[in-house]
Amino acid sequence: LHFRKYLRPYLQNYYKNKSSNFLDSFFLEKFITQDDQLKESISEICRVNLKNRTVLITGETGVGKSLIGELLHQQNHPNNEPFVHINCSEISESLMESELFGHTKGSFTGAINNKKGKIELATGGTLFLDEIGTMSTAMQQKLLNVIEKKEFYPIGSETPVKVEFTLITATCENLFEKITKNEFRKDLFFRISGINLDIPPLRKRVSDISFLTKHFLRKSHRRFVIKECALIKLSQYDWPGNTRELKKKVDLLSLKEKGIIDESDINLTGLAATDDFFITDKQFNFVSEHGLRAFIKNLEEDL
């Protein structure tokens, strides 16, 4: 016991330094930012034991919410525990229940085998629900029950499944606004928002625009020199698609034949409507603000 007491502070210092070095590398290679306040907010959450707790990450599309979700999982589950990521906006409501809770063979047409749901697969690790704001209120109620009771019933089963997992949710939508419209349950919001992180958009982290641009150019298979006037022009754009949109623009610039990028090469008018996109600037901004599911719903109604 005396040896353990003597050794504990050294072990704590070792793990603290190891985590700090890992975060330094993370901010230089994966989630590229020079924003000290944002880095401190992320580092502060990393110092919290998140096992079997809930985290809510908010921010516009393209700011890197998924990267932060993976980071928080790695910091709290270092022994290869499962990390299960599901984007709620990409799955239709009719399939969402089976995807989350699983089903038994013969429970509905097409259920030819037993299937474990994402919640069960995440047991002991992390369940990351991306774009949770697009989830139907009926499914929100079922998710709330799982969080509170730590168990659920797969479709067609009468046997409950016990679960324990860290729940990380993310959204680009304004959940307060959705609550006032009765589109998001208030009780679920309070259950998922135990620890919150809001990632500011790129237009509010202007210094990161030049930093990211240079990083993406270094990753190119060719070598480029970008003039300061070009960086200034990039920094003056709002980047509604944030880091994802900036990376797309830099990828296009890297296709140019000349190795010097100047101001005349930066065409930001109608950026989202280039040959590599199928949607207009207005549609792109709508998706950035309201999410993909709302855009698809409006498109289907128009058609």
C-alpha positions as CSV (number, residue, x, y, z in Angstrom):
1,L,0.0,0.0,0.0
2,H,2.9,2.4,0.8
3,F,4.5,1.6,-2.6
4,R,1.2,2.3,-4.4
5,K,0.8,5.6,-2.6
6,Y,4.4,6.6,-3.5
7,L,4.0,5.5,-7.2
8,R,0.5,7.1,-7.9
9,P,1.6,10.7,-8.5
10,Y,4.3,9.5,-11.0
11,L,1.8,7.5,-12.9
12,Q,-0.7,10.4,-12.9
13,N,2.0,12.7,-14.3
14,Y,3.0,10.1,-16.9
15,Y,-0.6,9.7,-18.2
16,K,-1.1,13.5,-18.1
17,N,2.0,14.1,-20.3
18,K,1.1,11.3,-22.6
19,S,-2.4,12.7,-23.1
20,S,-1.0,16.2,-23.6
21,N,1.4,15.0,-26.3
22,F,-1.4,13.1,-28.0
23,L,-3.6,16.3,-28.1
24,D,-0.8,18.4,-29.5
25,S,-0.4,15.9,-32.4
26,F,-4.2,15.8,-32.8
27,F,-4.5,19.6,-33.2
28,L,-1.6,19.5,-35.8
29,E,-2.6,16.5,-37.9
30,K,-6.3,15.7,-37.5
31,F,-8.4,18.6,-36.1
32,I,-6.3,21.4,-37.4
33,T,-6.7,24.6,-35.4
34,Q,-4.7,27.3,-33.7
35,D,-7.6,28.6,-31.7
36,D,-6.4,28.4,-28.1
37,Q,-9.8,28.7,-26.6
38,L,-11.2,25.9,-28.7
39,K,-8.2,23.7,-27.9
40,E,-8.6,24.3,-24.2
41,S,-12.3,23.5,-24.3
42,I,-11.6,20.2,-26.0
43,S,-8.6,19.4,-23.7
44,E,-10.8,20.1,-20.7
45,I,-13.4,17.6,-21.7
46,C,-10.6,15.1,-22.4
47,R,-9.6,15.4,-18.8
48,V,-13.0,14.2,-17.6
49,N,-13.8,10.5,-17.2
50,L,-16.6,10.2,-19.8
51,K,-17.3,6.4,-19.3
52,N,-21.1,5.8,-19.3
53,R,-21.8,9.6,-19.5
54,T,-23.2,11.8,-22.2
55,V,-21.6,14.5,-24.4
56,L,-23.3,16.9,-26.8
57,I,-21.2,18.4,-29.6
58,T,-22.8,21.2,-31.6
59,G,-21.6,23.2,-34.6
60,E,-22.2,23.8,-38.3
61,T,-21.7,21.1,-40.9
62,G,-18.1,20.5,-41.8
63,V,-16.5,21.8,-38.5
64,G,-15.2,18.4,-37.5
65,K,-17.7,17.1,-34.9
66,S,-17.0,13.5,-35.9
67,L,-13.3,13.9,-35.3
68,I,-13.9,15.2,-31.8
69,G,-16.3,12.3,-31.1
70,E,-13.5,9.8,-32.1
71,L,-11.0,11.7,-30.0
72,L,-13.2,11.6,-26.9
73,H,-13.7,7.9,-27.4
74,Q,-10.0,7.2,-27.7
75,Q,-9.2,9.2,-24.5
76,N,-11.7,7.3,-22.5
77,H,-11.6,3.9,-24.0
78,P,-7.9,3.1,-24.8
79,N,-8.3,-0.7,-24.9
80,N,-10.0,-1.0,-28.2
81,E,-13.5,-0.9,-26.9
82,P,-16.1,-0.5,-29.6
83,F,-16.8,2.9,-31.2
84,V,-20.1,2.8,-33.1
85,H,-20.9,5.8,-35.3
86,I,-24.3,6.3,-36.9
87,N,-25.5,9.3,-38.9
88,C,-29.2,9.7,-38.1
89,S,-29.7,11.9,-41.2
90,E,-28.7,9.2,-43.6
91,I,-31.1,6.5,-42.3
92,S,-34.8,6.6,-43.1
93,E,-37.2,6.6,-40.1
94,S,-38.6,3.2,-41.1
95,L,-35.1,1.6,-40.8
96,M,-33.9,3.6,-37.8
97,E,-35.5,1.4,-35.1
98,S,-34.0,-1.8,-36.5
99,E,-30.6,0.0,-37.0
100,L,-30.5,1.1,-33.4
101,F,-32.2,-1.7,-31.5
102,G,-31.7,-4.7,-33.8
103,H,-34.3,-7.4,-34.5
104,T,-35.1,-11.1,-34.3
105,K,-35.5,-13.4,-37.2
106,G,-39.0,-13.2,-38.6
107,S,-40.0,-10.1,-36.6
108,F,-41.0,-8.3,-39.9
109,T,-40.8,-8.9,-43.6
110,G,-37.2,-9.1,-44.7
111,A,-35.9,-10.0,-41.2
112,I,-34.3,-13.3,-42.3
113,N,-31.7,-13.4,-39.5
114,N,-31.2,-12.1,-36.0
115,K,-29.4,-8.7,-36.1
116,K,-27.7,-6.8,-33.3
117,G,-28.5,-3.1,-33.2
118,K,-25.9,-0.3,-32.9
119,I,-26.8,0.2,-29.3
120,E,-25.9,-3.3,-28.3
121,L,-22.7,-3.3,-30.4
122,A,-21.6,-0.1,-28.5
123,T,-21.9,-1.8,-25.1
124,G,-18.7,-1.2,-23.1
125,G,-17.6,1.5,-25.5
126,T,-19.1,4.6,-27.3
127,L,-22.2,5.2,-29.3
128,F,-21.9,8.3,-31.4
129,L,-25.2,9.6,-32.8
130,D,-24.4,12.1,-35.5
131,E,-27.1,14.7,-36.5
132,I,-29.4,13.6,-33.7
133,G,-31.6,16.6,-34.4
134,T,-33.0,14.8,-37.4
135,M,-34.3,11.9,-35.3
136,S,-38.1,11.6,-35.1
137,T,-39.8,12.3,-31.8
138,A,-41.0,8.7,-31.5
139,M,-37.4,7.4,-31.8
140,Q,-36.3,10.1,-29.4
141,Q,-38.6,8.7,-26.8
142,K,-37.2,5.2,-27.3
143,L,-33.6,6.5,-27.0
144,L,-34.5,8.3,-23.8
145,N,-35.8,5.0,-22.3
146,V,-32.5,3.3,-23.1
147,I,-30.5,6.1,-21.5
148,E,-32.7,6.0,-18.3
149,K,-33.2,2.2,-18.0
150,K,-29.9,1.0,-19.4
151,E,-31.8,-1.7,-21.3
152,F,-34.0,-2.2,-24.4
153,Y,-35.9,-4.8,-26.4
154,P,-34.8,-5.7,-29.9
155,I,-37.7,-5.7,-32.4
156,G,-39.7,-8.9,-32.0
157,S,-37.9,-10.0,-28.8
158,E,-39.3,-10.3,-25.3
159,T,-35.9,-10.5,-23.6
160,P,-34.3,-7.2,-22.6
161,V,-30.7,-6.4,-23.5
162,K,-28.7,-4.7,-20.8
163,V,-26.3,-2.0,-22.0
164,E,-23.7,0.4,-20.7
165,F,-22.0,2.9,-23.0
166,T,-20.7,6.4,-23.4
167,L,-23.2,8.4,-25.5
168,I,-21.8,11.2,-27.7
169,T,-24.4,13.1,-29.8
170,A,-23.8,15.8,-32.4
171,T,-25.9,18.2,-34.4
172,C,-25.6,21.1,-36.7
173,E,-29.2,22.2,-35.9
174,N,-30.5,24.6,-33.2
175,L,-32.1,22.1,-30.7
176,F,-33.6,25.0,-28.6
177,E,-35.5,26.1,-31.7
178,K,-36.6,22.5,-32.4
179,I,-37.8,22.2,-28.8
180,T,-40.0,25.3,-29.1
181,K,-41.5,23.7,-32.3
182,N,-42.1,20.4,-30.5
183,E,-39.6,18.7,-32.9
184,F,-37.2,17.7,-30.2
185,R,-38.0,16.4,-26.7
186,K,-36.9,18.7,-23.9
187,D,-36.3,15.7,-21.6
188,L,-34.0,14.1,-24.1
189,F,-32.1,17.3,-24.6
190,F,-31.4,17.5,-20.8
191,R,-30.2,13.9,-20.8
192,I,-27.8,14.2,-23.7
193,S,-26.4,17.6,-22.7
194,G,-24.5,16.7,-19.6
195,I,-21.2,17.9,-21.1
196,N,-21.4,20.3,-24.0
197,L,-18.9,21.4,-26.6
198,D,-19.8,24.0,-29.3
199,I,-17.3,24.2,-32.2
200,P,-17.3,27.7,-33.7
201,P,-17.5,27.9,-37.5
202,L,-14.5,28.7,-39.6
203,R,-15.5,32.3,-40.3
204,K,-15.1,32.9,-36.5
205,R,-11.6,31.3,-36.5
206,V,-10.1,33.4,-39.3
207,S,-6.5,32.5,-38.4
208,D,-7.3,28.9,-39.0
209,I,-8.2,29.5,-42.6
210,S,-4.6,30.2,-43.7
211,F,-3.3,27.5,-41.3
212,L,-5.6,24.9,-42.8
213,T,-4.9,26.0,-46.4
214,K,-1.2,25.6,-46.0
215,H,-1.8,22.2,-44.3
216,F,-3.9,20.9,-47.1
217,L,-1.4,22.1,-49.7
218,R,1.4,20.3,-47.9
219,K,-0.7,17.1,-48.2
220,S,-0.9,17.6,-52.0
221,H,1.1,15.3,-54.3
222,R,2.7,18.5,-55.8
223,R,4.4,21.4,-54.2
224,F,2.8,24.8,-54.2
225,V,3.6,28.4,-53.1
226,I,0.5,30.4,-52.1
227,K,0.9,34.2,-52.0
228,E,-0.3,36.2,-49.0
229,C,-2.9,38.1,-51.1
230,A,-4.5,34.7,-52.0
231,L,-4.6,33.7,-48.3
232,I,-6.2,37.1,-47.4
233,K,-8.9,36.5,-50.1
234,L,-9.6,33.0,-48.7
235,S,-9.8,34.5,-45.2
236,Q,-12.5,37.0,-46.3
237,Y,-14.9,34.3,-47.4
238,D,-17.5,32.9,-45.0
239,W,-17.0,29.2,-45.7
240,P,-20.6,28.0,-45.0
241,G,-19.3,24.4,-45.5
242,N,-16.4,25.1,-43.1
243,T,-13.3,22.9,-43.1
244,R,-14.8,20.4,-45.5
245,E,-15.6,23.1,-48.0
246,L,-12.1,24.7,-47.6
247,K,-10.4,21.4,-48.2
248,K,-12.5,20.9,-51.4
249,K,-11.4,24.3,-52.7
250,V,-7.7,23.6,-51.9
251,D,-8.0,20.3,-53.7
252,L,-9.3,22.1,-56.8
253,L,-6.5,24.7,-56.6
254,S,-3.9,21.9,-56.4
255,L,-5.1,20.7,-59.9
256,K,-3.7,23.9,-61.5
257,E,-0.7,23.5,-63.7
258,K,1.3,26.4,-62.2
259,G,3.0,26.0,-58.9
260,I,2.2,29.4,-57.6
261,I,-1.3,30.4,-56.3
262,D,-2.1,34.1,-56.4
263,E,-5.3,36.1,-55.8
264,S,-6.5,35.7,-59.4
265,D,-6.7,31.9,-58.9
266,I,-9.1,32.3,-56.0
267,N,-12.7,32.3,-57.4
268,L,-15.1,32.3,-54.6
269,T,-18.2,33.3,-56.5
270,G,-20.5,30.4,-56.8
271,L,-18.0,28.2,-55.1
272,A,-20.5,25.6,-54.0
273,A,-21.9,25.3,-57.6
274,T,-18.7,24.2,-59.3
275,D,-18.7,21.1,-61.6
276,D,-18.0,19.0,-58.5
277,F,-21.3,19.9,-56.9
278,F,-24.8,19.2,-57.9
279,I,-26.5,21.9,-55.8
280,T,-26.6,25.7,-55.9
281,D,-25.1,28.1,-53.4
282,K,-28.6,28.7,-51.9
283,Q,-29.2,25.0,-51.5
284,F,-25.7,24.4,-50.1
285,N,-26.3,27.1,-47.4
286,F,-29.7,25.6,-46.6
287,V,-28.1,22.2,-45.9
288,S,-25.4,23.9,-43.8
289,E,-28.0,25.6,-41.7
290,H,-30.8,23.0,-41.5
291,G,-29.2,19.7,-42.3
292,L,-29.4,17.2,-45.1
293,R,-32.7,15.5,-44.1
294,A,-34.6,18.8,-44.2
295,F,-33.2,19.5,-47.6
296,I,-34.2,16.1,-49.0
297,K,-37.7,16.5,-47.5
298,N,-38.2,19.8,-49.3
299,L,-36.7,18.4,-52.5
300,E,-39.1,15.5,-52.4
301,E,-42.1,17.8,-51.8
302,D,-41.1,20.0,-54.7
303,L,-40.7,17.0,-57.0
